[in-house]
Amino acid sequence: MAGSIFGALCGLFSWLFLDASALNAFGLYFTASLVSGVLPIVFVALRGGVAGAQKAVALRS
């Protein structure tokens, strides 16, 4: 949901203030919302998931 709002604001800003075409603004909306939705999944996958977080807690104890 947050990615969709962020993408909509980016697309609207570029369309109104940066003189982008409506198609380019829609592409920016789609790209920003997709990237902000996929970014946490990639971060967790690179970090090692839940098992990696549990190992880190066990090592700190």
C-alpha positions in Angstrom: 0.0 0.0 0.0 2.8 2.4 0.9 4.5 1.6 -2.4 1.4 2.4 -4.4 1.0 5.8 -2.6 4.7 6.6 -3.0 4.5 5.7 -6.7 1.4 7.8 -7.2 3.0 10.8 -5.6 6.1 10.4 -7.8 4.1 10.0 -11.0 1.8 12.9 -10.2 4.8 15.2 -9.3 6.7 14.3 -12.4 3.5 14.9 -14.6 2.6 18.2 -13.0 5.9 19.8 -12.2 8.6 18.1 -14.4 6.5 18.2 -17.6 6.6 14.5 -18.1 4.0 12.9 -20.4 1.1 10.9 -18.8 2.6 7.6 -20.1 6.0 8.4 -18.5 4.3 9.4 -15.3 2.4 6.1 -15.3 5.6 4.2 -15.9 7.2 6.0 -13.0 4.2 5.1 -10.8 4.4 1.5 -11.8 8.2 1.3 -11.3 8.2 3.0 -8.0 5.4 1.0 -6.6 6.9 -2.3 -7.8 10.4 -1.6 -6.6 9.2 -0.4 -3.1 7.1 -3.6 -2.9 9.9 -6.0 -3.9 12.7 -4.2 -2.0 11.8 -5.6 1.4 11.6 -9.1 0.0 15.0 -8.8 -1.6 16.5 -7.4 1.6 15.2 -10.3 3.7 16.4 -12.8 1.2 19.9 -11.3 1.1 20.0 -11.1 4.9 19.2 -14.7 5.4 15.5 -14.6 6.4 14.1 -15.4 9.8 16.7 -18.1 10.6 19.5 -15.6 10.2 17.8 -13.2 12.6 17.3 -16.0 15.1 21.0 -17.0 14.9 22.0 -13.3 15.4 19.9 -13.2 18.6 21.4 -16.4 19.9 24.9 -15.2 19.3 24.2 -11.9 21.2 22.9 -13.8 24.3 
